Amino acid sequence: VPVDGSHWLSMREVLDSLRHRGHEIVVVAPEVNWYIKPSKNFVMKSYAVPLTQEEMKKEFQAFLQISFEEGSFLTRFLKAYKGMKRLGEMSVLSCEWLLKNQELIKYLEESKF
């Protein structure tokens, strides 16, 4: 169950190597993500989340914008903290929706994931 972004970009190479060594790879990812896309090197199982691609992009861009704002350190720190908190909430929400997807959970249990 990868984390989207730079974590996935590094992990994908490891998965490709494992696949070439004969391992069966199953990747579980939310339908809304940036980089986690189907591949011939693994089986991809996705699940719905209550978030659109546009909403995710907007949240991330708002967080990045803080880096370019002027103001006191404390003001920028508090904004960055709020942005990190919001991104964390989005990750938790994604995990909750994964656990609520009974069909996917059943598949994972039956395949001894």
ChimeraX attribute file (.defattr): number of C-alpha atoms within 10 A of each C-alpha:
attribute: neighborCount
match mode: 1-to-1
recipient: residues
	/A:1	11
	/A:2	14
	/A:3	16
	/A:4	17
	/A:5	12
	/A:6	9
	/A:7	11
	/A:8	17
	/A:9	14
	/A:10	10
	/A:11	13
	/A:12	18
	/A:13	11
	/A:14	11
	/A:15	19
	/A:16	16
	/A:17	12
	/A:18	15
	/A:19	15
	/A:20	10
	/A:21	9
	/A:22	8
	/A:23	13
	/A:24	12
	/A:25	15
	/A:26	15
	/A:27	17
	/A:28	18
	/A:29	21
	/A:30	22
	/A:31	18
	/A:32	20
	/A:33	17
	/A:34	13
	/A:35	14
	/A:36	21
	/A:37	11
	/A:38	12
	/A:39	11
	/A:40	8
	/A:41	17
	/A:42	17
	/A:43	13
	/A:44	15
	/A:45	16
	/A:46	18
	/A:47	18
	/A:48	15
	/A:49	18
	/A:50	12
	/A:51	15
	/A:52	13
	/A:53	11
	/A:54	10
	/A:55	12
	/A:56	16
	/A:57	13
	/A:58	12
	/A:59	16
	/A:60	15
	/A:61	12
	/A:62	14
	/A:63	18
	/A:64	13
	/A:65	11
	/A:66	16
	/A:67	12
	/A:68	8
	/A:69	11
	/A:70	9
	/A:71	9
	/A:72	8
	/A:73	9
	/A:74	9
	/A:75	13
	/A:76	16
	/A:77	14
	/A:78	12
	/A:79	17
	/A:80	18
	/A:81	13
	/A:82	13
	/A:83	19
	/A:84	15
	/A:85	12
	/A:86	15
	/A:87	16
	/A:88	12
	/A:89	12
	/A:90	17
	/A:91	13
	/A:92	12
	/A:93	15
	/A:94	21
	/A:95	16
	/A:96	12
	/A:97	15
	/A:98	20
	/A:99	13
	/A:100	13
	/A:101	14
	/A:102	11
	/A:103	11
	/A:104	16
	/A:105	14
	/A:106	11
	/A:107	12
	/A:108	14
	/A:109	9
	/A:110	9
	/A:111	8
	/A:112	7
	/A:113	9
